[in-house]
Amino acid sequence: MANTKSAKKSILVSAKKAERNKTARTTAKSAVKKAEAAVKAKSPEAATTVKAGQSALDKAAKKDIIHPNSAARKKSRLMKKLNTSKTA
Protein backbone atom coordinates (compact mmCIF):
# COMPACT_ATOMS: atom_id res chain seq x y z
CA MET A 1 0.00 0.00 0.00
CA ALA A 2 1.24 3.48 -0.84
CA ASN A 3 2.30 5.52 2.15
CA THR A 4 3.23 8.90 0.73
CA LYS A 5 1.12 11.38 -1.18
CA SER A 6 3.40 11.14 -4.22
CA ALA A 7 3.19 7.33 -4.22
CA LYS A 8 -0.60 7.51 -4.15
CA LYS A 9 -0.59 9.96 -7.04
CA SER A 10 1.82 7.74 -8.94
CA ILE A 11 -0.59 4.82 -8.63
CA LEU A 12 -3.45 6.94 -10.00
CA VAL A 13 -1.36 8.27 -12.88
CA SER A 14 -0.09 4.84 -13.88
CA ALA A 15 -3.64 3.45 -13.77
CA LYS A 16 -4.83 6.22 -16.11
CA LYS A 17 -1.94 5.58 -18.49
CA ALA A 18 -2.58 1.84 -18.46
CA GLU A 19 -6.25 2.38 -19.31
CA ARG A 20 -5.39 4.78 -22.14
CA ASN A 21 -2.72 2.45 -23.53
CA LYS A 22 -5.02 -0.57 -23.37
CA THR A 23 -7.35 0.82 -26.03
CA ALA A 24 -4.51 1.60 -28.44
CA ARG A 25 -2.89 -1.80 -27.84
CA THR A 26 -6.20 -3.55 -28.47
CA THR A 27 -6.75 -1.54 -31.65
CA ALA A 28 -3.34 -2.52 -32.97
CA LYS A 29 -3.83 -6.20 -32.12
CA SER A 30 -7.27 -6.22 -33.77
CA ALA A 31 -5.94 -4.61 -36.94
CA VAL A 32 -3.13 -7.17 -37.16
CA LYS A 33 -5.56 -10.06 -36.61
CA LYS A 34 -7.87 -8.75 -39.34
CA ALA A 35 -4.91 -8.41 -41.70
CA GLU A 36 -3.69 -11.95 -40.96
CA ALA A 37 -7.21 -13.32 -41.51
CA ALA A 38 -7.50 -11.48 -44.82
CA VAL A 39 -4.14 -12.82 -45.97
CA LYS A 40 -5.03 -16.35 -44.91
CA ALA A 41 -8.36 -16.15 -46.76
CA LYS A 42 -6.54 -14.74 -49.81
CA SER A 43 -8.97 -11.84 -49.80
CA PRO A 44 -8.67 -9.26 -52.61
CA GLU A 45 -8.48 -6.43 -50.05
CA ALA A 46 -5.70 -8.17 -48.08
CA ALA A 47 -3.15 -5.54 -49.11
CA THR A 48 -5.26 -2.69 -47.73
CA THR A 49 -5.94 -4.48 -44.45
CA VAL A 50 -2.22 -5.21 -44.09
CA LYS A 51 -1.52 -1.53 -44.67
CA ALA A 52 -4.07 -0.63 -41.97
CA GLY A 53 -2.45 -3.11 -39.61
CA GLN A 54 0.96 -1.62 -40.20
CA SER A 55 -0.42 1.85 -39.60
CA ALA A 56 -1.94 0.77 -36.29
CA LEU A 57 1.38 -0.76 -35.23
CA ASP A 58 3.23 2.43 -36.20
CA LYS A 59 0.83 4.56 -34.17
CA ALA A 60 1.21 2.33 -31.12
CA ALA A 61 5.00 2.43 -31.43
CA LYS A 62 4.99 6.20 -31.88
CA LYS A 63 3.04 6.62 -28.64
CA ASP A 64 5.42 4.21 -26.81
CA ILE A 65 2.61 1.75 -26.21
CA ILE A 66 4.61 -1.05 -27.80
CA HIS A 67 8.35 -1.12 -28.40
CA PRO A 68 9.38 0.17 -31.84
CA ASN A 69 11.37 -3.00 -32.56
CA SER A 70 8.33 -5.10 -31.68
CA ALA A 71 6.23 -3.08 -34.12
CA ALA A 72 8.88 -3.47 -36.82
CA ARG A 73 9.05 -7.22 -36.25
CA LYS A 74 5.28 -7.62 -36.45
CA LYS A 75 5.09 -5.47 -39.58
CA SER A 76 7.82 -7.52 -41.20
CA ARG A 77 6.08 -10.80 -40.41
CA LEU A 78 2.81 -9.43 -41.72
CA MET A 79 4.39 -8.40 -45.02
CA LYS A 80 6.12 -11.77 -45.30
CA LYS A 81 2.76 -13.53 -44.95
CA LEU A 82 1.22 -11.24 -47.55
CA ASN A 83 4.04 -11.78 -50.03
CA THR A 84 4.08 -15.55 -49.62
CA SER A 85 0.30 -15.71 -50.11
CA LYS A 86 0.62 -13.81 -53.39
CA THR A 87 3.26 -16.13 -54.83
CA ALA A 88 1.68 -19.37 -53.59
N, C-alpha and C positions, 0 to 999 in steps of 0.2 A: 504494500500500500504506500502511496506517495505521502511523504511527510511535509515537504516544503511547498510553498505556494507555486514556485517555478516548476516543480515536478508535477504538480496537479495540472498546471497549464500545459505542460509538455504532453501529458497524456491526452488532453482534450484536442490539442493541435494535431497530434499524430493520428488520432481517431478520425478527425475531419479529413486529413490527407488520405488516409487509407480508404475512406468511403468514396472520395473523389476519384482516386486512382482505380478503384474497383470497376467503375463504369467504363473507363477507357480501356482497361485491360480486357474486360468482357467483350467490348466492341471489337477489339483487335482479334481476339480469339475466334469470335463468331465469323468475322470476315474471312479469316484464314480457313476455317472449316467449310464455309460456303464455297470458297475457291477450290479447295481440295475435292469437294463433292462434285463440282462442275467439271473439273479435270478428269476425275474418275469416270463420270458419266459421258465423257467426250462431248460435252455440250458445246454448241456453236458460240455461246457467249462466255466460254471459259476464260478467254484472254482478258475480257473486261473485268470479270470477277477476280482474277488473279491480280490485276492492276489495282482494284479496290482493296484487296487484301494487303498488298504491298504498301499502299497509301496509309492504311490503318496502322500497320506496323511502324511506318516512318513517324507518324504522329505520336504514337506511344513512346517511341525512342526519343523523340524531340522533347517530350515533356518529362523525361527521365522516369517513366513508368516501367519500362523494361529496358534492359541494358542495350546499348546500340549494337554491340556485337551479336547479341541474341536476335535482334531484329534482322540484322544482315544475314545471319545463318538461316533464319526461317524464310526470308525472302529468296535466298539462293535455292533452298530445297523446294520451294514452291515453283520457282521458274524451271528447275530441273524436272519436276513432275510434268509441268506443262509441255516442255520441249520433248520429253520422251513419249508423251501421249500423242503428240503430233506426228512423230516419225513412225510410231508403232501401228 
